[in-house]
């Protein structure tokens, strides 16, 4: 027997089997049903408001101006050195 001819014949069969396998996979995926996923509609917020960032409603600019110009609540007075608040006086 001629081993070179047998090896070439076996390699040819391997190549043909691989091509047939790839063709079968291609036919399967070509015939498979396609599912169209609906894309979310991207809508721009109106020009006179700012997106809240947390998914909430749009905040109008005049409301933002009111919030920025409002005076902060009076906070508790902070001692000069917070570490010495609970120390005993000698």
C-alpha angles and dihedrals in degrees: 000000000000109000095191091057091046092051092049090048091050092048091051091052090049092051092048091048091051092049092049090049092051091047091051091051091048092051091048094052092043091054095042115109116257120225114208111210114209112239119225113254109247109218124185116228117246115276094246098060143055124232111248094227094224096076093264127126123298114274114226116234094236090057089050090052090051091050092049095048095046115108114247118248115267107264127210113276113260116222118239093250113018092195091065098050096097098035119116117245113238 
